[in-house]
Amino acid sequence: MSVPADAVGQPKKAATAAWIGSALEYYDFFIYGSAAALIFPEIFFDKSDPATATLLSLATFGVAYAARPIGALFLGHFGDKVGRKKIMVFTLILMGVSTFLIGCLPTRDQVGTLAPVLLVLCRVLQGISAAGEQASANSMTLEHAPPNRRGFFTSFTLSGTQGGQLLATLAFIPIAALPEDQLLSWGWRIPFFLSIAVAVVGYVIRRKLEETPAFEQQTASEGVVKMPLAFLARNHWADVLRVIAGALIASVSTIFTVWALAYATSDSVGMSRSSMLWVGALANLVALGAIPAWATLSDRIGRRPVFLIGAAGSAVMMFVYLWAISTGNYPLTLVLGIVTFGVVYSAANGVWPAFYGEMFSTRVRLSGMAIGTQIGFAVAGFAVTFAAQIAGPDGSDWSAVAFFTAALCVPPVIAVLTARETHTVPTEQLGERTPKPAAEREAVTA
């Protein structure tokens, strides 16, 4: 079967749009994480009780993850009915607007308890947007990708996410270096205001992308599923449970990005804000190369072994990394932070877009990925709050947090051990329980 000339470059265009869009969107999402650890306890919550203020601020970080399953139900349903492209554009605009509004919010000193209420509302909108972003971008790149390179092309979504996290960290490094009064009065708002540019750039890129041939063929031949969620529950419930369990691996990211940052800059350790932000920046820089490398390896040896390396390795390395922080040794913390997050965690992070997406058929791929990942991510988001609680009154019990993070890596290991290996399955057969004979496949294609 001949390939249309205008479709030859679509895999690269889809991967580029996924990378840039995810980077821009998750820049918005992660600047909130940095602000929640470093700024918001001072300006949105009661400063007379610093420990409680930090706990409440980190809880608002988790609120977005609680909203993500709701957004996944809504956006997943429409993504499998109207297409991947429209959802990708919608989520980008919603994230840009909600993040800009955070930068406009009054503080607690100005409006009292209304300030944290407005902050939570904006954070909920961020969560709804993020719920559809990765699932739609992953579905878009997977369905455009050559069958033998689905791991590589879908990894662009996650390397884009790391790129966004890197941009967010770099944006906060000069902001965190401002004098205290300038930082808390106007400096913290600047990264949030830049989100309008984020929305405009992302819209221009994504509106030019073509819908996937797999979705268009599905629509033309069988039509869309009227009730994707019902179809998903009836035919893919076990895979949804696997994705939920697998998505708990994101706890490593939230603990590393938010709790470890707050712990390292607390009075019990005393590292500077700027130096710890550089740990995150360099780790994400390394991840930009590690993610596609691990994903390419999964195209050769399979999704399962690569994911296992990332999940089991992260459980071990978080002990080592948090111990390094507790010693106050910055060079050691820097090196182990890069290894833990930039290299080891990237194995699971780089392969899950293909691994999860290949569990579902085209009819419900976006719904299955969105719902499964966002429920798991909701737990991962609140892992920061739980970590703050079990770390003790002064927040210095790093070993308890390390055990907690390791425990959250166990369900992903179980999920991958019970899943099918799919890296050699033809794209049109993904999500099927029994492969079609070659003659039947050719007839369907014709």
N, C-alpha and C positions, 0 to 999 in steps of 0.2 A: 504494500500500500504506500503510495507516494505521500510525502509530507509537504503541506503547503509552504511556499517560500517564506510567508510572513510569520510562520510559526517556528521557524528554525531558531531564531534568537530569543524566543519567549522564556525558556528556562533561565537564561542569564538575566533577562529583564525582571522576571518574577523574583529571582534570588536577590537582585539589587534592590528592588522595591521593598522586599521583606526586610533586608538588612537596614536600609536607610530609615524606613518607616518605624521599625522596631527600635532602632537607636534613638530616633527623635522622640518617640512615645515614651520609652523607658527612661530617657533623660528626665522627663517630667515626673515619672513615678518614683525614681530613686533620689531626686533632690529632696523629696519629702522625707525619705529615710534619713538622710544626713541632717536635715533640719530637726527632725523628731529627736535625734540623739543629742544634738549640740545646741539648738536654739529654742525650740518650742517650750521646753520645761521652764524657761526663764520668762517668756512673754505671754503664754496662754494659760498657765496654771499657777497655783499658789506657791510663791517662792519661799514662803516661810517653812515649808516642808519639802526640801529638795528631793528626797528619795521618792515620796509620793508623786511629786510633779514629774519626775522622770518616768515612773511607772505609768502614769496616765498618758504622758506624751507617747511612749512606746505602744500603748494600747490603741491610740488613734492610728498608728501605723498599721496595726492589725485590722482595723475597721474596714479598710479597703479590701482585705482578703475575705472578710465576712460577706461583703457585697458582691464579690466575684461569682459565687455560685448562682446568685439571682441573675446577674448579667449574662452568665453562661446559658441559662435556660432560655432567656429572651433572644440573645444574639445568635446562639447556636441554632435555634429553631428557624430564624429568618435567614441565616447563612446557608442552610441546606435547602431553602425554598427560593430565595432571590439571587443567590450567588455569593462567591467569596469577595469579589471586588467591592461591592457596595458596603459590606460590613467593615472592610479594611479602611475605607474612607471615613465612615461614620465614627469609628472608634478613635481615629486620629484627631478629628475635630473636637470630639467630646473631651479628650484628654487635654488638649491645648487650652480650651476654654476654662475647664475646671481648675487647672494648675495656675492660670493667670489670675483667677479669682482669689486663690489662696494668697497670692502676693498683695492683693488689695485689702485683705481682712484687717479690721481693727484688733488691737491687743486687749488683754484682760484689764490692763490699767485704764483703757479707754471706755470699754462697754461692759466690763464685768464678765459674768458667766456666759453671756451671749457669744463671746469670742470663741471659746472652745466648741460651742454648739455649731457655729458656722464652719469652723475648721473641719469638724466631723462630716458635715453635709458635703463639703467639697471633696473630702477624701473618699466618700461613698461614690461620688461621680467618677473619680479616678479609678476606683475598683471595678465599676461597671464597664468602663472603657477597656481596661486591661483584660477583662474576661474574654472579650471577643478578639483582641488583637493577635495574640499568638496563635490561637486556633485557626483563624482565617488566613493569616500569613503562612502558617505551616501547611494548611490544605492547599493553598495556592501554589506554593513551591513544589510540594510533593506531586501534585497532579500535572504540573508542567515538566517535571524532571525526567531525564532518561531513566529507565527502570534500574539500570546497574549503578546509578549515581544518586539515588534518592537520599541517601544519608548525607552526602556532601552538600547537595543543594538545599535540603531542609535545614541544615545546620546554620545557614546564613541568618535565619530568624533569631537564633540564640546568640550567635556572635554579634548580631545587631543589638540585642539586649545588653550584652556585656559592653558594647561600644557606648550605648546610652548611659550605662552605669559609670563608665570611664569619664564621659563628658560631664556627668553630674558631679563626680568627685573633683574633677579639675575645676569646675565652676565654683565649688565651695572652698577650694584651697586658698585663693586670694581673699575670699569673703571672710573665712575663719581667721585670717591674719589681721583683720581690721581691729582698731581699738574697740573695747567692749561696748562703749556707748554707741558708736556708729554701727557696729554689728547688730545690736539689738534694736536700734531705732529704724534704720532704713537699709542697711547692707544686706540683710537676709532676704529682702524682697526681690533683689535684682535677678537671681536665677529663675524665680517664678515668673517674672514679667517676660523673660525671653521665650516663654512657651508659645506666645502668639506667632513668633517667627517659625517655631517648630511646626505649628499647625499649617501655616501657609506653605512651607517647603514640602511637607509631607503630602499635602493635598495635590500639589502640582505633579509630584512624582507618581502617586498612586492612581490618579484618574486616567492616566494614559495606558495603564496595564490592561491586557486582554483577559477576559474570563477564561478559566481553564477548559481545555478540550474535553477532559473527563466529565466535568459538570455539564457542559453543553451537550455531549453525546448522551449522557444519562437523561437529561431533560427531553431531548428529541426522541429517544427510543422508548423510555418507560415513564417519563414524566417525573416530577418531584414527588416525594412522599408527603402526603397531606398532613400527617402528624409524625414528624421525625422523632419526637421524644417517645411516642408509643412504640414505634418501630425499633428504636434503640433499646428500650426496656425489654422488648420481646425477643430480640435476636442477638443483642450484644451486651447483656447485663454483666456477664462475667468479665468481659474486656473493660467495661467501664469501671468495675471494681479494681481490676489490675492497674488501670491508669490512676485511680484515686490513690491507691497504695504507693505506686511508683512516684507520684507527684510529691509525696512527703519528703523526697530528697531535697526539695527546695528549702527545707528548714536549714540546711547547711548554709545556703546563701543568706537567709535573713539573719541567722545568728552571727555569721561572719560580718555582714555589712552593718548591722545596727547594734546588736548587743555587745559584740566584741569592741566596737568603736566606743560605745558609752563606757564600758569597763576600763579600757586602756586609758581613757582621758579622765577617769574619776580620780578622786583624791587618794584612793588606796594604791593606785599605780603611778599616776602623775605624768603620763606621756602627753605631748602637746597635740592639739587638734590637727595642725597642719601635717605633722610627721605621720600620724596614723592615717590621715586621708591619702597620703602618698603610698602607704601599704596597699590600700584598696585600688588606687590608680594603677600601680605597677602590676598588681595581680590581674586586673582586668585587661591590661595591655598584653600580658602573656596569654591570657585566655583567648584573645582575638586570633592568635595563631593556633593554640591548642585545640580549640573547638572544631574547626574544620579538619584538623589532622586526625583527631579521634573519630570523627564522622566518616572520613575517608577509609580509615581502618575498618570501621563497621561495615562498609560496602564490600570489604574483602573477606572478613572472618565472621561477620554477623553482628547483630545489635546486642544480643544477650551478653557475650563475654565482655564487651566494652562497657556496657552499663554496669555490670557487676564490679568491674575495676573501680569505677567512679563511686559507687554506693558504699562498698566495703572499705575502700581506701579513705573516703571522706570521714567515715566513722572513727578511724584510727587517727587521721591527721588532725582532727579538731582537738583531740586531747593534747597533741604536741603543740599546736598553735596557741591554744589558750594558756597552756603552761608557760610558753615563751613570754606571753604578755605579762603573766604574773611575776616573772623575774625582773621586769623592767628593762630588759636587755633589748634595745631597739634594733640593732643589726640582726639579731637572731629572730626577732619578731618579723622583721621585713622579709627575710629569706623564707621562713616557714609559712608566712602568709601567702607569698607568691606560689610556693609549692602546693599548699593546701587548696587554695581557691583557683589559682591560675592554671594548674596542671591537673591535679587529681580530680577535683570536683568537675572539671571541664569534660572528663570522660563521660559521665552520666549526663551532664548538661548538653553536650554536643550531639548525643545520639538519641535522646528521647523524642525530639520532633518527628523523626522518621519512625522510631520504634512504636510510639503511640498511634501515629496516623495510619500505619500499616495494619493495625488491628481492625480497622473499620472499612466498610465499603463506601463508595463515593456518595451514596444516598444519605448517609448519616455521619460522614467523617467529621465535619465541623462540629456537629452537636456532640458526638462522642468525645472528641478531644477537649472541647470547651468545658463540658460538664465534669468529665473525669479530672482534668487538670485543676480546674478552679476549686473543686471541693478539697482536693489535696492541698492546693496552695493556700486555702483558707486556714487550714490547720498550721501550715508553715508560717503564715503571717502572724498568727497569735503565739507561735513558738517564742517570739521575742518577749512577749508579755510574761509567759510562763517562766522563761529563763530569768527575767528580772525578779520574779517572785521567789524562785528556788535558790537564787544566788545569795540569800541572806539579807539581813537588815542593812548591811553596808555594801551589798552588791559585789562581794569579793570571792564568793565560793565558786571559783571557775570550774572545779572538778565536777560539781553537781551539774553544771550546765553542759560540760563535755559528755557526761553519762547520758543526760537527757537527749542531746543531739545524736549520740550513737544509737540510742533506742529508736529514734525516729528514722534511722537508716535501715532498720531491720525490715519493715514492711516493703520498701522498694526491692530489697534482695529477694524476699519471698515472691513478690509479683513477677520479677523477671525469671525466676526459676520455674514458675508455672506457666509462662507465656510461650507461644510458638515462635520459632525463628522465621522471620519473614523477608530477609534481605534478598533472597533469590526468587521470591514469588512475583509473577508478572503483575503490573499495576492493575490491570482489569480484573484480576482475581483476588485482590486484597479484600479481606473481610469475609471471604467465602469459607465455609467449613470443609467442603470437599472440592478440590480443583476440577475444572472442566477439562475434558479430553481436548487434545490439540485441534481435532477437526471441528469440535463445537466452538472453540474459541475463534477459529478462523471464520466460521459462519457468522458469529455474532459481530466480529469486526467488519466483515464485508457488509 
